[in-house]
Amino acid sequence: MESIVNKLTEIEDAASAIVAHAEEQKEALDKEYEQKRRNFDTELEEQTQARLSSIRRELEKNTSGILESQSGASEDMIRALEKEYEEKHTEYAHEILRRITEV
């Protein structure tokens, strides 16, 4: 009878050791997965920031190009209007005078 009790005690001790070892492994795996998750999050954040920076630079470049082309077009139009005024300001003045005196 005592040998059965001893055997049961050994089995219980072995089972306890197995459970303790499994808990240690679980804790180690939890730490490993947590570290991998943090690394993944960090890498993803870096990639996201790099992509956002790239998009932002491209947008600024496009916006700058659009503004420059609009500015150039505006300057061309102003020069054309000034040239037309210089060439025809006398005609405009006569037309204005004619309309005023016509009434």
Secondary structure, DSSP 8 states (H G I E B T S, - for coil): -HHHHHHHHHHHHHHHHHHHHHHHHHHHHHHHHHHHHHHHHHHHHHHHHHHHHHHHHHHHHHHHHHHHHHHHHHHHHHHHHHHHHHHHHHHHHHHHHHHHHH-
